[in-house]
Amino acid sequence: MFGRISILGVSCLTLITLCHSFAEADVAYIVSTPAQSAISAKIIVKGEVKSIEKDLVEVSPFPNAPKETPKIGYRIAILKLKESLVGAKGLTEIRVGYRIGSAVVGEDRPRKRPAVIGTNAPELEVGDEGYFMLVPHFEGDFYVYSGRFSSGPLLTKNPNTEKELPTLKKIATVLKDPVAYLKSKEQEERFYALAILTNRYREVNPSDRSKAVEIPKEETQLLLDVLSEIPFDPKLNGVPAKTELFTALLNENLNQLGFKYPMAKPGEDIAKLYEQSLNEFIKANREKIVLKKWVLK
């Protein structure tokens, strides 16, 4: 149906813990790859920076910050949209905020390093074009890069973009039409779709611009089918073990429906025992399980 997604199995896409370690001066932090940023994004678009606003926008450093907490500043780029891969339907322009300099407004010595989650953002220039993976800022009227300490957009002038772009577009395709991928005739495509969607749906978004909604019945049933089908150890780079997918995807259902992990006896095959126990739970509670995801209001 879609062709084999061999690119999703390469080392750049370890779906649940997809990141690079990076250290600068006295600070060490985790930088999300473009693939992880895409999985976390609420919109994925191709666009060109048409202008940069003169004044910084000052906002709280985190949701529900006390009033006395110093503000942080974002530079705002006006992005003209050329293509929407996920979300952004009907939009022609959006405001993209990125951090420059220091963490606190008014601090004298700028630092070329991230200060808060999601702010490992390259400075943009007019004419920059590329693919942007974005989420709404929790307070300001603009978008920011998705992912923890995001590596930013895939700019066309970046020589690595051509290599990263196929993976980005495959992820976007799964996010745009998850049912089609979960129904794929290719087993690996179904497994990768389950991993991508589990990673996306497990996220907790504290923003008051988002809400948790139930996943449609058809998609829920397909997710459960693929979760039942996947082996204890899928042996696919980028696809976690069945137990990790099971725990992450079913989440609060496990307590509500009384699931208990099995206790292995000496000599028992733990993989076979777990696989049987997880599948029996799904089969027994198939109609009771409710899966949710975060969406923009």
N, C-alpha and C positions, 0 to 999 in steps of 0.2 A: 504493500500500500504506500509506504513512504520511502521504501528502500532501507537498507541496513544502516543503523546509526553507529558506524564504527567509531566516529569521532567522539562519541560520548563515553567511550571506554578508555580514552587516553588519560595520562596522569594529570592533566590540567583539570579534570573534573572528578574530584572525590566529593560527592554531593553533600554529605552531611558535615564534613569538616574541611571544606574547600578553602584553603587560605595559604598565604605565604608568611613566614616569619621575617621581620625586618627590624633592625635596630639602628638608631641614630643617636649619637652623643650619649646621654644618660637615660634614654627612653627606648624601651622595646615595645613593639605592638604588632598586631596581626593585620595584614593587608588582604582584603578579599580580592580574589581574581575576578575578571569580567564575567566568568560563568556563574560564580556564586552571587555576584551582584545582580545578574539577570534573574536568577531564581528568586531573589528577594524583592525584585522591583515590582512596583505597582504599574508603572508604564515603561515601555521600551520603545524608543523612537530614534529615527535618524533625523538630524537637524543641523542647522548652521547658525553660528553666533552672529547676529546682526548688529548688536550694540551691547555696551556695558554701561549699566547705570552708574552715575557719578558718586552718589552717596551710599555708604554702607547701611544695611538694614540691621538693627540691633534687636536681638531676641534672647530669650532665656536659654541657658546652656542645656537644660533638660526639662522634661515635663513636670509640671507642678513645683517648679523651683520656688523657694521662698522669695519674697519681694526684695529682700536685701541682697540677693545673689547678683553679682556683677553680670551684666549682659555681655554677649559675644557678638561680633560683627560678621556679616556675610556680604560679599560682593555679589551683585546680581547681573547675570547675563541674560539677554533676551534671545531666546532660541526660536528660529523659524523652522517649523516642522516640514520635513520632506516625505517622511514615511512613518507610519505607526505600525509597530510589530505587535505590541500588546498595549491595550488601553489607549487613552488620549483620543478617543473617537470624536471627530468633529472639531478638534482643536487645531489652530493654525500657528499659534505662538504660545510659548510658556516661559515663565521666569525660572531660571536655574540659579540657586545660591551656592556659593563655594567660599570656603574660609581662606583668608590670606593672613600672613603675619601671626600675631600673638593670639592667645586664647581669650584674653580679657580686653574689652574696649578700653582704650586709654593707656594700655601697657606700652612702654617706650620701646622695648627691644623685640622686634618681630622674630618669630622662629619658623623656619621652614620645616615644620613637622606637625602632625595632627595633635589636637588638644582634647577633642571630645569625639565620641563615636560618630562615624560617618563623615569625618572631616579631612581625610587624607586626599584632598582635592587639588588637582593641578590648576594653576591659574589659567583662565581662558582668555583668548584674544579674539577680536572681531575677525571673522573669516574662518575660524575653526569649524570644521565639519566632521561629523562622525555619529556614532551610535551611543545614546545616553540611556543608562539604566537608573531610574529615578523613583523616589517616594516623596509624598508631600511632607514638608516640614511640619512638625507637630504644632507649631505656633504661627510661623510666618506664612505670608501669602506667596509661597514659592516652593519649588521642588529642590531636593538635595540628592546627592548620589546615594544609591542603596548599598547596603552591605556595611559590615563593621570595618572602618578605616578603608573605604573603597579606593580602588586604584583609579577610579574615574572613568570617563568615557573612552570608547575605542575610536580615537581620531584617525581620519583617513591618512593623515601625514605620518602616523606611527607605523613603522615597518612591521610590527607584530599584529596589526589589525587584520591583515589578510588571513593569518593563521588562526586567529581567535574567532573570526566572524562566522564560520560554518557552525561551530558549537553554539554560539549565541543565537543564531537563527533557528537551530533545532530546538533549543530550550524554549524559545519564543513560540514555536509551533505547538509544542506540547502544552504550554500554558494557555494558548489561544483556543485549542480544541483538544482538551484532555481525553474526552470520550473516544475520539478517533484513534488516538495512540493506545489507549487501554484496550481497544478492540483489534489492534493490529494482529495480522497473521504471524508476524515475527515475534517469537518469544522474547528475544533480547529487547526489542522495542517496548514491549509491555513492561518488562522489568525496569528499564530505564525510566519510563514514564512514571511508574510507581515511586521510584526513588526521588525523582524531581518533584512530584506533587506532594509527597510526604514531607520533604524538606520545606516546601513552600507553605503547606497548610499547618505545620507545627509551630510556625512563628507566632509569637505573641506581640501584638502591636498595641501599645498603651495609648496611642493618639486618639483624641476625641473625634478625629475625622474618619475613624474606621469603626467597624462593628463586626461581630462574629455572626455568621449566617450558616444555616445548614447547607451542606453540599447536596445538590439534587439527587434524588433516589437512584436514577440510572447510573450516575457516576459513582455513588457510594457502593452500589452493588458490584460494579466493575472493579473498583479498588479492592474490595473484599475478595473477589474472584482471583485477582492477580496476586494478592497477598497470600491466599491459600495455595496458589500454584507455585510460588517461589520457593526454592529449596532452603534448607537451614543455612547453607553457605552458598550463595549464588555464584561465587567465583568469577564475578564480573567487576572489573575495576570501576569504581564509582557507584556501585550498588551495595549498600550495607547488608549485614546479616539479617535474616528473617526476624530474629528476636528484636533487633533495634527498630526495624520498620514497623513491626507489630506494636511495640510499646509507644513509639512516637505517633503513629497514625491513630490508634484507638484511644490513647490518652485516658481521659476521664471515664470512658466506657468501661475500662478494666475494673475500677473500684465500684462503679454503679452496678455492674453486672456480675460482680463477685469472682473475677478471675484470680486464680492462684497459680503461681509458677510451680511446676512439678518438682518433686524431690527425687533425684536419681539414686537408685540402690547400687551398691558395689557391682561393677561388671556391666551395668546397663549402658546402652548406647545413648548418651545424653542428647546428641543431635536428633536421633530418631524419636526420643521421648518428647523433646521440646516441639518438634515439628508436628507430632501427633496431637499434643495438648493444645497448641495454638490453633490448629485446623479444626479441632473439635469445638473449641470455644467460638470460632467464627461461625461454624455450621449451626450450633445450638442457638446463637444470638443474632443470626443474620438479619432478622426483621426488627430487632430491638436496637441495633447499633446505629448511633447518630454521629456522623462526622461533620465537622464545622471548619470554616475557613474565614480569614479576615478579608473584608472588602471595604472599599471607600464608600462613605455615605453619599 
